[in-house]
Amino acid sequence: MSQASVVQCPLFKTDVIQIMALSADRIAELTLEFAEKEPKYIINYALQEFDNISVSFSGAEDVLLIELASKVARKLDKTVSVFTLDTGRLHPETYQFIDKVRAHYGIVIDVMHPDADSLETFVREKGLFSFYETDHHECCGIRKTEPLKRKLATLDAWITGQRKDQSPSTRNQVPVIEMDPTFSSPNKPLIKFNPLANWSSKQVWETIRMFDVPYNTLHDRGYISIGCEPCTRPVGPNQHEREGRWWWEEATAKECGLHQGNVIVSDADGE
């Protein structure tokens, strides 16, 4: 965490236990303050307040975060930290895109992998496609959530590409700034920035085209929301983007664990 954050933001002036106790009100204030701000202003605030912060990159349209963060970082004379999760089941186009982004922005992308022993045991006992018979959560837990948890344990804050319009059943309450509801703990608070929360898919793509931002070629083939190859398919006309993910499951199950706090919040609100 930067020295500037201690001076500028009352949320971070005290020890960990007090931060957790005071965070709700302060973060609510920040959420209101930044709710109508453009994503670049939210990212600017995040990078000013935190040194130990990283952008989460899924290999999809959240590349816009890297575009915006790179521009902000240059003005602040900082280096953008980016990480991605390699589940071992991504589309070839996604792997190629990750390398393209790495070269285009001249950045290092920290690639997180599943624990080899856990994955080996899972595949041996359940096979490669057990999620079609049960659900995706165990597979995602090993391939995505556990590697993410390892990465987030090293950070004070992270930046995600979540948007409210991505999934009305699980993401319609996503704030622009929050204490991470899934990965924070009393001993390790974690701040989560969602700069695109209030933007629509249309706004994201207008900006990608405006700035000639590179994008995953799967988008040209009808893939809107992109994840692992076995669990992602193109969507048809008038289908919501999330219908292309885990299509054999209920809409309310369409979170893999990375943002499971969304589901908890929705349940608490009775939605």
Sequence and secondary structure as in RCSB ss.txt:
>XXXX:A:sequence
MSQASVVQCPLFKTDVIQIMALSADRIAELTLEFAEKEPKYIINYALQEFDNISVSFSGAEDVLLIELASKVARK
LDKTVSVFTLDTGRLHPETYQFIDKVRAHYGIVIDVMHPDADSLETFVREKGLFSFYETDHHECCGIRKTEPLKR
KLATLDAWITGQRKDQSPSTRNQVPVIEMDPTFSSPNKPLIKFNPLANWSSKQVWETIRMFDVPYNTLHDRGYIS
IGCEPCTRPVGPNQHEREGRWWWEEATAKECGLHQGNVIVSDADGE
>XXXX:A:secstr
  HHHHHH GGGSS HHHHHHHHHHHHHHHHHHHTTS HHHHHHHHHHH SSEEEE  SSTTHHHHHHHHHHHHH
HT    EEEE  S B HHHHHHHHHHHHHHT  EEEE   HHHHHHHHHHH S GGGTS SHHHHIIIIIHHHHH
HHTT SEEE    GGG TTTSTT  SEEE TTT BTTB  EEE TTTT  HHHHHHHHHHTT    GGGGGT  S
  BGGGB    TT  GGGGBSTTS GGG   STTTHHHHHHHHTT 
